[in-house]
Amino acid sequence: MAEVDALCPTKPRSSGLCSLVWSSMREAFWVDCSRGPIPSLGELMHLLDSASGSHCESPTTKEQAMAQRRNLPLGPNSTLTEGDVAQMYCGNPLEPEVEKVVFVLKLALCLLAYGHSTVDAEEIFRCVCHKAGLPTPCVTMGPRDMQACFGAGPVHLLRCGRGIIADKMKDTAQLAICIECGHTPFNVRQATAFLDSIIAAPLPYGFAMHCVALHCALTCAAFCTYQGDARDALAVALVAPFVIAASKLCQSCPALGPMEVLLVPFVIGLFVPLVWEYIVPVAVDHISVMVFSLLLVWLPGSELIYGVYEIKMGSTTIGGSRLVSTLIQSMLLALGITMGWQVFGSNAHLRVVGNASAFVPFQGRHSSIDWRWIYGVGNLVMIPFTLARLHVRLRDMLQPFVIIYVSLLAYASLTHLSSLPNPMINVAATFIAGSAASLDECLTGTPAVLPLLPVIIILAPGSGAVKSVLLALQTGHSEFWSTSILEGTTMAVGMYLAFTLWSPV
C-alpha cells in the first residue's frame, strides 16, 4: 500500500489543492459578525485609566518599549516609522514625551486615512494632545497629509493614503472619544495597543463579498438614485462587473492607481453602447441613467460638500483645494466617458436613434414609478449594500440604516409633497440627517459623518458636476459653478447647521 501511495502522489496534492481553494473561498466571501477589535466604550474607558499606566514607568522601560516599536509604520500607508519620529526628539525637551507624540500622530493619520473630515480630525487631535499633556499643537490637516508641531519641537510633515473604511473610522473615533472623556493622564501604552489592533484588523468583508456589495449598490442606483426602471437596472448589472474589475485592477496595481478616475469611466463609455445596442435597446433618455448609476461611487459628491463645509469652518485653503479637485475630477470622469463612447457609441446611436453622435446623450427622463416605491421600498435594499461597500460591519448597520432611510424618506416627502424649492429641500434633508447622526454620535460614539456619507452617495450631488462638464464638451457652455457648487453648498449648510446645533451636547 505504501508503494501505491508513493506511485500516486496526486491524492495528497488534490487534498492540498482543495484545502487551498476552500481557504481562498472562505477568505473571499468573509463576513465579520464580531464587535470589532476594541471593547465597549465603558470597558475601553476603564482600560485606558492611567492607574496602571506608563507614566510611572522608569525611563529604561520606556526606552525598551520604544525600541521594540522602532520599525513599525507611523500610520496606514505611511513610509515614516515610529523610530523616525522618536529620533527627531533626541535632545529635545519633549524627548520624555515621545511615546505620547507618536501616539497622537498615529491617531491623526488613522482619522484621515479612514475617511474622517479634516475639520473634525483637527479638533479631535487638539483634544487628545491636551489630554496627553502635550504642548498645544500647531496643526493643519488636508485630505491626505498633515503638518503638526508641538511647542518648540520639530515640524512633522506626514502623508497617508485616504479611503473610506467605516469600521476602522468608527473604532478610531471611539478610542479618541474615550480618551477625551476619560482620566488625565491616560494609559498611552494601552491606547497605542488598541490603535495597533484597529490598524491590523481585517476588513469586515472579503474581496468577493465587497465586489458583490458594490455590484448590487450600482444596480440599485438605477432605480433608487436615478429613478430608472428594470431595463436600466439590467443594463447596469451587465456592465458593472467590467467597471468593478477595472477599479480593482487600478487599486491593486500602484502604477495604475492614478488612472482609476479615467479608466473606470472609459470602461463605462465603452460597454454601455454595446449593451444599449444589442441587449437593452431602450430610448435614448435611458443612457444617462445607465452611465451615472455606474459612476455612483466615483462621483465627487462628498468632496464637493466637504469643501464647502471646510471653507465655512475656516479651512479656506483645504476647502478651496477640494472644490478645485471636484472640478478636475468631474472633467476627468466626463473625458473618460467620452473617450470610451468613441469606440462603439456613435454607431450604436446611429442604429438605435437614427443619427450618429460622438457625445454621450444625457437627456433627463421622468420616472413612471411612484416615488413611494423608490424611497420606501427600493432603499430598503440599496442602503445595506451601500453600507457594506463602505465597510460597515454587519452588526453595526442598524443605527446608520435607520438614520439614512428616514433622511432619504424625508427628502422624498419634501420633494413630492411640499412646495419648497430644491435648495431648501437639500438644506432640510441634510439638516435632518446631520441631527440624527449627531444624536447617534452622542449616544454611541459613532462619528456623525458615517451615516451622512451614504446619504450623500445616494443623493449623488456630484452628478450635476459631471453633467456640467459633459454639457461643456458638447456646447462649450458650462454651469458648473452656478449649479453644482450651489447644490453642494445647500447640503453643506444643512450639515453645518446640524453639527453647530449639536456641538454643545
N, C-alpha and C positions, 0 to 999 in steps of 0.2 A: 504493500500500500504506500509505503514511503517512496518507493521507486516511481509509482504512478504520479504521486504528488510532485516529485522532482521533475518529471517529464511534462507535467501540465501546470505551468506557472500562471495560467490565465485565471484560475479561481481566486487566489488572493488579490490579484490585480483588479479583477472585477469587483470584488468586495471593497477594495480601497477606492475604486472609481465611484462606486455607488455612494460610499460614505462621503466622498468629496462633493459629489453632486447634491446629496441631501443637505450637507452642511452649507453649501453655497445657496441653495434654495431657501433654507431657513434664514440665512442672513439677509437675502434679498427681500424676503417677504416678512421681515421682522416688524413687530408692532409692540412698542413698550407700553405696558399697562401699569407700571410701577409709579410711585410718587416722585421719582427723581432722585438725584444724588444727595440732596440735603433734607434734613428732617423738617418737622413742622416749625412754624415761627416761634412758638413757645419753647420748644426744645432747643432750637437754634440760639435763641437769646440766652438760655441757660448755659449752653456750651461755650458761648462767647464771653461769659462772665470772666473777668480777669482774676478771680480769686486764685486760680491755679495757672495764671498766665505767664508769659515770658518776660514780664517787666521785672521780676525778681530774680531772674537767672543771672549767672555770672557772665562776664564778657567772654570767657573761654567757651562756654556752652553756646553762646550766640554765634561766635566765630565758626564753631564746628557745624552748626545748623546752616549757616550761610555757605560754607564750603561744600556741603552736600548738595546744595541747590544751585551752585555756581553756573552750571551748563544748561539749566532749564530756560526755555524761551520766556521772555518777559510777558508775552500775551499771545493770543491767537494769531497765527501767521506773521509773527514778529521775528525778525532776524536778530534783534538785540536780546542778549541773555541777562539773567539776574546778576551774574558776575560782572558784566559790563557796567551795569548801573552801580553796583557796590564799589567798583574800582574808581568811579568818578568821585566818591566821597572820602577817599583816603586823605587824611589830614584835614578834612573839613569839619567845622563844629557840629555838623549833623551826622558825623560818622556813627555815633552810638545809636542813631535812629534809622539806620539804613534799612533794617527789616521793614519798618513801617513805610518808608519811602517806596520800597519795591512793591509792597502790597497795594498801596493806593494807586500806583501807576498801573499795575496789572489789572486792578479793578476797573480803572478808567478805560483801558484798552478793551476789556471784555464788554463793557457797556456799549462802546462804539461798534465793536466787531459784530455784536449780536443784534444790532438794529435800533438801539435807543436813540432818541433825539438828542442832538448836541446840547441844546439849552438845558434840558433836564439832567443830562450826564454831567455838565459842568457844576450844576447845583449840588448833585449828589457827591461829586468829587470834593467840593469845598467842605461839605458837612462831615464827610468821613475823615478828611485831613484834620479838621477841628477836633473830632473825637479821638484821633490818634495822637493829639498833642503836637502836631507839626506846625511850623510857621504858616501863616496864611499864604496860600499859593497864588501866583500869577499864572493863569491858565487860559488857553484858547483852544477850543476843540473844533475840528472840521469833520466832515463825513468820514474821512479815512486817516486823519492824522491829528496830533495834538502837540501843543507846546506848553511846558509846565516848568515852573521854577519855585523852589521853596526858600524864601528868605534870601540869604547870601549864597545859597547853594548853586550848583551848576544848572544850566538850562537843558532841559530834555526835549529833543525833537523826535517824536515817536510816530510810527506808522503801523497800520494794521489792515488786514483785509476786512471788508464790510459785507455783511449779508443780513438777512432776517432769519434768525433762528430763535423762535419764540420761547421754547422750553428753557434754553440757556439764558435768554434775556430775563425771563421771569425769575429763575433761580438767582441770577446775579443781582437783580434789583431787590429781591427779598433779603439776600445777605446784607446788602447795603442798608436796607431799612432797619434790620435788627441791630446793626452797628450804630445807626443814628439814634435809635430808641433805647439802646442798652446802657450798660455801665461805662464809665470812663476811668481808666483806660480799658480797652477791650483786649482779648487774647489774640494778638496778632498772629501767632503761630497757628492757632486753631482756625482763624479766619482764612489764612493762606491755604491751609489744607482743604477747607471747603471749596475755595475758589479753584484749586487744582482739580478737585473731583468734578466740578462743573465743566471745566475745560476738557477733561479726559472722558467724560461720559459720552456714550454713543448716541447718535441721533435717534429720536423716538420711532422712526420708520426706516425700514430697509430701502435700498435703492429702487427695487421694483415697486414697492408699495408707494414710494414717493412719486414715481412716474405715473402710477395708476391714479393717484390723487390729483396730480397736475392735469392729466388727460381728462378726468371727469370734471374738474373745475372749468377747463376751457370749453368742454362740450356744454355744460350747464350755462355758461356765459351767453351762448347764443340765444337762450331762452330767457334767462333771468336778468342779464345786464342790457342786452340789445334788443330784447323782445321779438326775437325771430320765432320760427315755427320748427316743426320736426325735421323738415328738409334742411334747414340751416344747421341744426344740431347734428344731423347725419353727415353733412359736408365737413363740419368742424371735426367730428370724430374720426373721419377718414384721413384728414390732413394732419391732425395733432400728433400722431406718432412720429412723423418726419420732423416736425418742429421740435418736439422734445428730444429726439435723437441729436439734432443739430445743437441744441442748447447744452446737452450733456457732453457732447464732444468738445465744445468750447471750454466748458468748466473743467474737464479732465486734462486738457492739453494747455499748459501755460502760454504757449506761443499763440494759440487761437483765442485765448481769453478776451482780449480787447476786441476781437472780431464778432463777438456774440451779438452785439447790437446791430450789426449789418447782416450777419449770416442768417439769423433767425427770420427777420422779415424777408430776406431774399428767398428762403425756402417757402415762406407763405405765398409770396408773389409767384413762385414757380409752380406750386401744386394746386392752388385754388382754381386757376383757369382750367386745369385738366379735369378736376372733379366737377366743376361747373359745366364743362362741355360734354363730358362722356357719362357722368354718373348722376348728377343732380342738376339738370338743365332748368333752372328757375329764372324768374325775371331778374333783370339787371340790378334792381334795387336791393336784392339779397346779398350782393357781393360785399357791401360794407359790413353787414352783419357777420359774414364769414371771416373777413380779414381782421376786424377789430376784436372778435371773440378769440381768435388765435393769438392776438397780440396782448391779451388782457394783462398778464403778469409782467410784461416788459414795458407797459405804458408808464410814463414818468409822473403818475398822479401823486404819489407820496412825496417825491422830490419837489413838485410844484407847491404843495401845501406846506411842507416843512420849510421851504424857502421863505414864503410869506410869513409864517409863524416866527421864524428866527429873526427876520428883519424887525417884526413888531416887538420882539423881546430884547432887541438891542444888538444882536449879532448881525450887523449890516453887511459886513464883508462875506461871512459864511452864507447868509441868506441870499445875497446878490449872486454869489457864485453858483448857488443851487439853481436859481432861476435861469442863469445863462446855460448851465448844464442841462436844464429841462429843454431849452430851445435847441441846443445841439443834439441832444438825444432824439428829440422829435424829428429833426432833419434827417438824422441817420436812419431812423426807422422808416420814414417816408421814402428816402432814397433806396433803401434796401428792398422795400416792396416794389417800387417802380422798376428797379433793375431786374428783379425776378419776373415781373409781369411781361418784360420784353420778350421772353423766350416763347411762351405759349399764349399770353394774354391777348395779344392783338388778333390772332387767328380765331381764338375762342370767342372774342367779342364779335368778330365778323360773322361767324357761323350761327351764333345764338341770337344776336341782336340784328345783324344785317349790315353793320358798318364796322370797320376796324378802328381800334382805339389804342394808342400807345400808353395811355394813362389808366390808372385804376379808377373805375367808377365808384363814387361813394354817395350816391343819392340816398337821402333819408327815406324811410318807409314807415307807414302807420301800421302798428300791430293790430291784428284781428283777434288776439287773445285777450280776455279780460284781465285787467291788472291784478285782480284779487287772486287769480290762479298763479300769476307770475311771482308776486311778492308773498302771497300767503302759503303757496304750496311749493313752487319752484325753489325758493330759498331754503326750504327745509332740507333739500338735497345739496344745494350748492355750498352752503355755509360750512358744513363739516369737511367737505373736500378742500375748500379754501383754507380752513384752519390747519388741516393735515399738511397741505402744501407749505405752510409757514412753520411746520414742525411743532405744532401744539400737541402735547401729549393727550392721549385718548381720555384719560381720567380728568384732565383739566379743561375739557371742551365745554362743559355745561354752562358755566357762567358767561364766557365770551359769546357762546352761541345765543343765549337769551338776549344779551345786550345788542348784538348785531341784528338779530331777527326783529326785535322791537324797533330799533332805529330805522331799519330799511322799511318796515311796515309804516312807520310814522312818515317817512319821506314819501312813500307812495300815496298815503292818505292825503297829505298836504298837496301833493301834485294834482290828484284827480278830484278831490272833494272841496278844495278851498280855492279862493280867487287870488291868492298871494302870487307875486311874481317869482320867477325861478331863483333869482339871487336870494330872496328872503327864505325860500324853501330850503336852499342849501345851508343858510345860516342856522335855521331852526333844526334841521336834521342833524347836523354835526354838533350843535349845542346839546341836543338830547343824547346823542351817542357819547359825547365827551362827559356829560354829567353822570350818566350811568357808569361809564368806565372809571371816572374819578371816585364814585361811591364804592365801586368794587375794589379799587386800589386801597381805599381807607379800611375796608373790611378784611381783605385777604392779602394785601401787599402786591397783587398783580399789577404791573405797570399799566397805566391808563392808555398808553399808546398801543398796547397789544390788541384790544378789541377794536380800536379805531382803524388799524391798518386794513383788516378785511372789509370794513365799510368803505374805505377809500378805494380799495381794489374793485369791489363790486359796482360802486357808483361810477368808477372809471373817469375821473375828471381829466386824465391825460389824453383821452380820445380826441377832445377838441383841439389840443395842441398838434397832434399828428394830422388831423383833418385840415388844419390851417396851413400846414406845410404842403400837403397834397394839393390844396387849392392854389397855393403859390406856384407850384410846379406847373399847373395846368393853365392858370390865367395870369400869373405874375402879380397877383394881389393876395395879400395875407392879412388876416385879422387876429394874429397870434396874441398881441398884447391887449387888444380890446375884448377878446372873448375868453381865451384860455387863462390868462392871468386873472381876469375878473372872476372866473369860476373858481380858481384856486384860492383867491382872496376871500370869497364869501365862505368857503368851507373852513379856511384857516381862522376867520373871525369867530365862527361858531365854536371851534375848538378852543380858541384863546379865551372867549367869554366863559366857557365851562371850566377850564383849568383855573382861571382867575377867581371864579366864584368859590371853587372848592379848595383853593390853596390854603386858606386859614385852617381848614379841617385836617 
